[in-house]
Amino acid sequence: MQLLLLGFGTGNNLMRLFQTLAKQMVEICLLMTITTMVVVIQIFMAKELLNLLRKAHEDRSLPGFRLLNWHFFFTAMLFVYGRLLSQPLVNSVTSDKFLYQFVSSHIKYHMAICYFFYIAGFMWFILTLKKKMYKYQFGQYAWTHMILIVVFTQSSFTVANIFEGIFWFLLPASLIIINDIFAYIIGFFFGRTPLIKLSPKKTWEGFIGASVTTIISAFALANVLGRFQWLTCPRKDLSTGWLQCDPGPLFRPEYYTLPGWIHQWFLWKEISILPVQWHALCLGLFASIIAPFGGFFASGFKRAFKIKDFGDSIPGHGGITDRMDCQMVMAVFAYIYHQSFVVREGISVEIILDQILTNLTFEEQQTLLIKLGQILQERLGHS
């Protein structure tokens, strides 16, 4: 009997172990998939935009010039992702003194390392300047830097949204897709009045119809996505275990009793609404009215260069940049809105701990702990 109980207990322990490992693998794969997707989109966008002003004859006269463009690209990637991941990385290794000191020392010099790479590229550019090619080379230099601003501004806000919770990445991106689809469908069947000269196929009917549909979809979709805990959990570090968390008051349902005349016609007497759905309405409003201007800007840009699409990465749909024009505007707004109107104001214990762990050495942290203990003892003595 004891052997049977022991075997049963061991089996349960193994099952729990496998479940834990499977959950951690899901967490890692999910984060890696999203991060890889963002990086791949960045590379394709940079490639398409760099090729836009490329001239084959001049490039043949400047061997290695394309490589210089990618040097600046990966330097910018190192800087942006280093800034975004530094705090989560520090939070992941706080329990190990050696790893903490190792990571902290490298993060301290992250900006200096990135600046060194950039200056190396700057000197490389100056040393490769060629007579009769100055205008083309300086034009390419300026164009490369503009691309870095456009691509990495958007991507940095996208990654920041992911760390606030996949909900804040997935909902805004989905609303742009919904708006595009319904603008096309409604415009195709009911469109009569042209909207803007930059995009002759856009109509007021499609614009208004898509706006209404997107706002309604935002309210409904937020209710669906907000009920999945693994979508709402923010990431404070790079360790596993982030699929489970306290979702916070934004994602706790509130129940409202419906008027009597409504539940006479329907079965429901009350409905549950997540507070985040009211914020989703603002995201839907922006996605339907303001974000399309990113597409209008891209249309004007393509007309200026007399091209139909930015690339041919997606057969029949143009390039990645053609699909990301509105997403770039939306990602920035979603992050700013979240930080301005969703994140609770004031200083929290977590923020103070992050600052202590990031900015103080291990010895300074010990000194702070001793002094804090003395202050608390004095207050207890006076009370």
Salt bridges, closest charged atoms under 4 A:
ASP59 OD2 - ARG54 NE 2.65
ASP59 OD2 - ARG66 NE 3.29
GLU164 OE1 - HIS338 ND1 3.92
ASP246 OD1 - ARG252 NH2 2.80
ASP322 OD1 - LYS302 NZ 2.79
